[in-house]
Amino acid sequence: NRVGLRRSGLSEQNDGSELRQLQEIWSLLYRSDHVIAEGLKLARQQELLPAAEHLCSFLEGSVSKGRRGPMPPAAR
């Protein structure tokens, strides 16, 4: 969550740009109308900072062939 990311010091790295990019990628993947695989392709078109790169790499591994992938967010 955001509080944990701030406590980890992520908001202080690169003048907060790493945290902002991570939040943008998260929104692209989970709050847009894109399927996760499509969102990952869109995210990869940017130059990713380390935290966003780590998130994208993790998710790409979880949606690879033969895997069910991450669970969608709960409906509110």
Secondary structure, 3 states (H helix, E strand, C coil): CHHHHHHCCHHHHHHHHHHHHHHHHHHHHHCCCCCHHHHHHHHHCCCCCHHHHHHHHHHHHHCCCCCCCCCCCCCC
